[in-house]
Amino acid sequence: MPRSRRRPVPTRRSSRRPRWQRRPDARPEEILSAALDVFGERGFAGTRCDEVARRAGVSKGTLYLYFDSKEALFREMVRAKIEGLIASAEEFVRGWEGSSADLFSALLERYWAAVNRPQHVRLSRLVMSELGSFPELARFYYQSIVLRGRRVIESVIERGMAAGEFRPVDPVLVARAVQTLSVQLAQYRSCFQQYDTVQVPAETLLRGMVDLHLHGLLSSPLTPAPEA
């Protein structure tokens, strides 16, 4: 009798594939998101690339296909996660058609929302505490983030002075004050708010900063609200 031939049983492929095979286009974004978390939690010196890779769900070798060093990973993380916010603010200012006072208030609201994000609070702490030991990264962060963000604020102040809404001031000095106060208050809320006997909501702090800065900028003082 002829020998019967057995058909090969098709092997069942596992539906659980590594993330970098399922979504190759998402690899860099997932790595950079994981880097933001790990850098914020462990600082620059304490961050290991294998930990970033593990958080992103990729191999360490895959991470190095996109970023050849921890320094390169940090730079690209800053460009992707922070510079995009500044570019958005620049576009927001260019498209504004209302008063400079309202623009200043709206811009400060956006800035306050950004610096209060937990990931950005941790990253700011890293920058202030560690980057002094890494001069090239400190210079990169200052020029890409601090200085570029300051120029956005300066442009609003210059706009207000040109329109006669704001009194003559030094835009660089005011922009530095706005940046410093916002970042320091965000750090304070993160570190000490829980111990403060007077709890001040973030929205109240924002309104207070807007009021403080505008009273220093406006050529005509704001009309105080009537007492209840």
C-alpha positions as CSV (number, residue, x, y, z in Angstrom):
1,M,0.0,0.0,0.0
2,P,1.2,3.5,-0.8
3,R,2.5,5.3,2.3
4,S,0.3,8.2,3.3
5,R,1.9,11.5,3.5
6,R,1.2,13.6,6.5
7,R,0.7,17.3,6.0
8,P,2.9,19.5,8.1
9,V,1.1,21.0,11.0
10,P,1.4,24.8,10.7
11,T,3.2,26.2,13.6
12,R,1.3,28.8,15.6
13,R,3.1,32.1,15.7
14,S,3.0,33.9,19.0
15,S,0.9,37.1,19.0
16,R,3.2,38.5,21.7
17,R,6.0,40.2,19.8
18,P,8.5,42.6,21.2
19,R,7.2,46.2,21.1
20,W,10.0,47.3,18.7
21,Q,8.8,44.7,16.2
22,R,5.1,45.6,16.6
23,R,5.6,49.3,16.2
24,P,9.1,50.2,14.8
25,D,8.1,53.8,14.1
26,A,7.3,54.3,17.8
27,R,10.7,53.2,19.1
28,P,12.5,56.5,19.4
29,E,9.5,58.2,21.0
30,E,9.1,55.4,23.5
31,I,12.8,55.5,24.4
32,L,12.7,59.3,24.8
33,S,9.6,59.1,27.1
34,A,11.3,56.5,29.2
35,A,14.5,58.6,29.3
36,L,12.5,61.6,30.6
37,D,11.2,59.4,33.5
38,V,14.6,57.8,34.3
39,F,16.7,61.0,34.1
40,G,14.2,62.8,36.3
41,E,14.1,60.0,38.9
42,R,17.8,59.1,39.0
43,G,19.6,62.2,37.8
44,F,22.1,62.2,34.9
45,A,25.0,60.5,36.6
46,G,22.7,57.8,38.1
47,T,20.9,57.0,34.9
48,R,21.9,53.8,33.1
49,C,21.0,53.2,29.4
50,D,19.9,49.6,30.2
51,E,17.3,51.0,32.6
52,V,16.0,53.4,30.0
53,A,15.8,50.5,27.5
54,R,13.9,48.3,30.0
55,R,11.4,51.1,30.7
56,A,10.9,51.6,27.0
57,G,10.4,47.9,26.4
58,V,13.4,47.5,24.0
59,S,16.8,46.0,24.2
60,K,19.9,48.0,25.1
61,G,21.2,47.3,21.6
62,T,18.1,48.8,20.1
63,L,18.5,51.9,22.2
64,Y,22.1,52.3,20.8
65,L,20.8,52.1,17.3
66,Y,19.2,55.5,17.8
67,F,21.3,57.1,20.5
68,D,25.0,56.3,20.7
69,S,25.6,57.6,24.2
70,K,23.9,58.7,27.4
71,E,24.8,62.3,26.5
72,A,23.2,62.0,23.0
73,L,20.1,60.4,24.6
74,F,19.8,63.3,27.1
75,R,20.2,65.9,24.3
76,E,17.5,64.3,22.1
77,M,15.2,63.9,25.1
78,V,15.5,67.6,25.8
79,R,14.9,68.5,22.2
80,A,11.8,66.2,21.9
81,K,10.2,66.9,25.3
82,I,11.1,70.5,26.1
83,E,12.0,72.3,22.9
84,G,8.7,71.4,21.5
85,L,6.9,73.3,24.2
86,I,9.0,76.4,23.5
87,A,8.3,76.1,19.8
88,S,4.6,75.9,20.6
89,A,4.9,79.0,22.8
90,E,6.7,80.9,20.0
91,E,3.9,80.1,17.6
92,F,1.3,81.0,20.2
93,V,2.9,84.5,20.6
94,R,3.2,85.1,16.9
95,G,-0.5,84.3,16.4
96,W,-1.8,86.5,19.2
97,E,-4.1,89.3,18.2
98,G,-5.3,90.7,21.6
99,S,-3.6,93.0,24.1
100,S,-0.1,92.5,25.4
101,A,-1.3,92.2,28.9
102,D,-3.7,89.4,28.0
103,L,-0.9,87.7,26.0
104,F,1.5,88.0,29.0
105,S,-1.1,86.4,31.3
106,A,-1.9,83.6,28.8
107,L,1.8,82.9,28.2
108,L,2.5,82.8,31.9
109,E,-0.4,80.3,32.4
110,R,1.1,78.0,29.7
111,Y,4.6,78.3,31.2
112,W,3.3,77.6,34.7
113,A,1.4,74.5,33.5
114,A,4.6,73.2,31.9
115,V,7.0,73.7,34.8
116,N,4.5,72.1,37.2
117,R,4.4,68.7,35.4
118,P,6.0,66.2,37.7
119,Q,8.4,65.0,35.1
120,H,9.6,68.6,34.3
121,V,9.9,69.4,38.0
122,R,12.2,66.4,38.4
123,L,14.2,67.4,35.3
124,S,14.6,71.0,36.5
125,R,15.9,69.7,39.8
126,L,18.4,67.5,37.8
127,V,19.5,70.5,35.8
128,M,20.1,72.8,38.8
129,S,21.8,70.1,40.9
130,E,23.9,68.1,38.4
131,L,24.6,69.8,35.1
132,G,27.3,72.0,36.7
133,S,29.4,68.9,36.6
134,F,28.7,68.5,32.9
135,P,29.6,71.8,31.3
136,E,28.8,70.9,27.7
137,L,25.3,69.6,28.6
138,A,24.8,72.6,30.8
139,R,25.7,75.0,27.9
140,F,23.4,73.0,25.6
141,Y,20.5,73.2,28.0
142,Y,20.9,76.9,28.7
143,Q,21.0,77.8,25.0
144,S,18.3,75.4,23.9
145,I,15.8,75.8,26.8
146,V,16.6,78.6,29.2
147,L,17.7,81.3,26.7
148,R,15.2,80.4,24.0
149,G,12.3,80.4,26.6
150,R,13.5,83.7,27.9
151,R,13.4,85.3,24.5
152,V,9.8,84.3,24.1
153,I,8.9,86.2,27.3
154,E,11.1,89.1,26.2
155,S,9.3,89.4,22.9
156,V,6.0,89.8,24.8
157,I,7.4,92.6,27.0
158,E,8.9,94.4,24.0
159,R,5.5,94.1,22.2
160,G,3.8,95.7,25.2
161,M,6.3,98.5,25.4
162,A,6.0,99.3,21.7
163,A,2.2,99.5,22.0
164,G,2.5,101.8,25.1
165,E,0.8,99.2,27.3
166,F,3.9,98.5,29.4
167,R,6.2,101.0,30.9
168,P,9.9,101.0,29.8
169,V,11.6,98.2,31.6
170,D,14.6,95.9,30.9
171,P,13.0,92.9,29.1
172,V,15.9,90.6,29.9
173,L,15.6,91.3,33.6
174,V,11.9,90.8,33.7
175,A,12.0,87.6,31.7
176,R,14.6,86.2,34.1
177,A,12.4,87.1,37.0
178,V,9.4,85.4,35.4
179,Q,11.4,82.2,34.7
180,T,13.1,82.0,38.1
181,L,9.9,82.6,40.1
182,S,7.9,80.1,38.2
183,V,10.5,77.3,38.4
184,Q,11.3,77.9,42.0
185,L,7.6,78.0,43.0
186,A,7.1,74.7,41.1
187,Q,10.0,73.2,43.0
188,Y,8.7,74.5,46.3
189,R,5.3,72.9,45.7
190,S,6.9,69.6,44.8
191,C,9.2,69.5,47.8
192,F,7.5,71.4,50.7
193,Q,3.8,71.9,49.9
194,Q,2.8,68.9,52.0
195,Y,4.5,70.4,55.1
196,D,3.2,74.0,54.6
197,T,0.6,75.0,57.2
198,V,-1.0,77.3,54.6
199,Q,-2.0,75.3,51.5
200,V,-2.0,77.5,48.4
201,P,-3.5,76.0,45.2
202,A,-1.5,76.1,42.0
203,E,-4.1,78.3,40.4
204,T,-3.9,80.8,43.2
205,L,-0.1,81.0,42.8
206,L,-0.5,81.6,39.1
207,R,-3.0,84.4,39.6
208,G,-0.6,86.0,42.2
209,M,2.3,85.8,39.8
210,V,0.3,87.4,37.0
211,D,-0.9,90.2,39.3
212,L,2.6,90.8,40.6
213,H,4.3,91.0,37.2
214,L,1.6,93.0,35.5
215,H,1.6,95.6,38.3
216,G,5.3,96.0,37.6
217,L,4.8,96.2,33.8
218,L,1.7,98.1,33.0
219,S,2.0,101.8,32.2
220,S,-1.5,102.3,33.8
221,P,-2.2,100.4,37.0
222,L,-4.9,97.8,37.1
223,T,-8.2,98.8,38.6
224,P,-8.6,96.8,41.8
225,A,-11.6,94.6,42.1
226,P,-14.3,95.8,44.5
227,E,-14.3,94.1,47.9
228,A,-17.0,91.6,48.4
